[in-house]
Amino acid sequence: TSVFTHVTLSVGNKAVWSEAPEDVEAAIDEAKLTAEQAQLAADGYMRARYIRDWAQGNSTNSWNQWHEIEVINKDGTNIALGKIPTSNGTFAANQPASNATDGDRGTYAGINNTPPQLNYARIDLGQIYHDIDYIVIKRSYQDGRTYHNTKTEISEDGVNWTTIFDSAVEGTYAETAEGKIHTQRYASVMNRLAETEAKTRFQTLIDGGLIYTALMKLFDTISGDETAFISGKQGAGKNLPAFGAGGSYQDAVAGTAKAIIRHDGSAKFSDAEISGIINAIGGTIGGLSLEGKKLFSQNHKLQIDGEEATIALLDPNTDALRTIIRPTNITTSVASYFASSSISPASIATIKTNYTKTIWNLASSSITLNATGGKTFEVSIPAFSVTMGVTHPGGAGIGSVYARMAVYLTNGSSMKQPLTSLASIITSTGGTFSKTDDYPAQKVVVTNSGNYYLRVELTHSPEAVSPNGQFSSTATSFTASEVVNRSEIGSNGMVIATSDTNYTFMVGNTFEVRRGNSGLRITNAGIEKFNGTSWVTANI
């Protein structure tokens, strides 16, 4: 019997006691039921009457197939068994809807559309269940196929739906014999376990929906193993790590977790892959330490100074300086250009008014050089000779006349380099005279881009004429090479080069210096000189 009563008071009368009405007990039962349902929800059990699962064909064909849809409560009972699904599509006659809930994995309900359409199978459980532990969706799986646009939803009224899985968010998956299991209870239980532990051990506070805790642990939803954490605990005995992954909190304290970020800003990453630009001002990588702009090995046997552009190698036994390298430009290529022209004898026109005139351009022998990017070229011109003739007009009052000749390497504008001549003047007092100028092999450094050629100019006195004069040359070709600046120093020798023919070389018992077509070297056999083609004994 109920122990609850109620009291009715009337003015002027004494209190009258009677039994409580039956609706009070009903209210108490409802309150108890509501509390139980609330606890089930808190434990992560799902509450629903309707189950709806979607698909839009699969990787093998256009069929939407459900072998079995199971809804398991906390007692392990399949409460969907025998509940025939409905759909927005039409089930095939030989694959009826009832196959999806007949408890037989070997049968299935199927809908076929071409092209594939988005169809659902919806189950009405007949009432709202508050203790749904998990839902299993079983489809065709033998070939490891994947179904497209799958989604599983639950609802209490068939109007408002809650999504518990969506492949658009969580990704597609290959079907298996076990099917796809959807549950919210395990994650909820582990979250509540972590929350309870935090409350008892670290005085977690919940204020306005915010959780304040000294340590939050994250667990794998399948195995229950701790895999990551966020820690507010700091150093001096409180165990320093602030964030960790790939291991438990204790793994991080021991320094064995895969990823650890500590409160002091230091970090550890095992098997890490880092992409992008790394801006480091210090540290050690593979035994090499970085400090500012200097990189050196831990024993300081190798030192690289980016500021001074030097490399120092120390003897591993004595620490004495073995080699120091201060490189200039490292060569990337040596380009050679060739041009040639046969020059026929040519007359010099009579000159009376101009004191200087170009009389011959070797334009057909031009070389195009591109000095973009600071390149420097060395033009090599072999030995050649030029002959010119001058005629004295004769007559009273006319003394001696003169003529000078000069040969230039020029691009016609920004560069005009005179070549060295052994002689270049003619003086005459009558008649016709000729002079041959010899030009030795020489090199000209070029730093400007342009189309380079040889040009001959004649400077003369006004009286000089040359109706029968001559001009000819033995020059037939010249070359240009990109200047090479290179320093190579090794344990057995060194090379310092400014071009492919200008260098200093030392290795073993040989010391060699080359400057173009001349050179000198010292070997065990003695001193030799380079004569332009080979090394011969030097008479010193």
Secondary structure, DSSP 8 states (H G I E B T S, - for coil): ----EEEE--TTS--EEEE--HHHHHHHHHHHHHHHHHHHHHTT-EEEEEEEEEE--BSS-SEEEESEEEEEETTS-BTTTT---EESS---TTS-GGGGGSS-TT--EEEE-SS---EEEEEEEEEEEEEEEEEEEE---TT--BBSS-EEEEESSSSSEEEEEEHHHH---B--TT-EEEESHHHHHHHHHHHHHHHHHH--EEETTEEE-SEEEEE-TTT--EEEEEE---STTS--EEEEESS-HHHHHTT-SSEEEETTS-EEESS----S----SEEEETTEEEETTEEEETTSSEEEETTTTEEEEE-TTT--EEEEE----------EEEEE-----B-----SS-SEEEEEE-GGG-EEE--TTT--EEEEE--EEEEEEEEE---TT---EEEEEEEEEE-SSS-EEE---S--EEEESSEEEEEEEEE--EEEEE-S-EEEEEEEEEEE-TT-B-TT--EEE---EEEEEE---EEEEETTEEEEESSSSEEEEEETTEEEEEETTEEEEEETTEEEEE-SSSEEE---
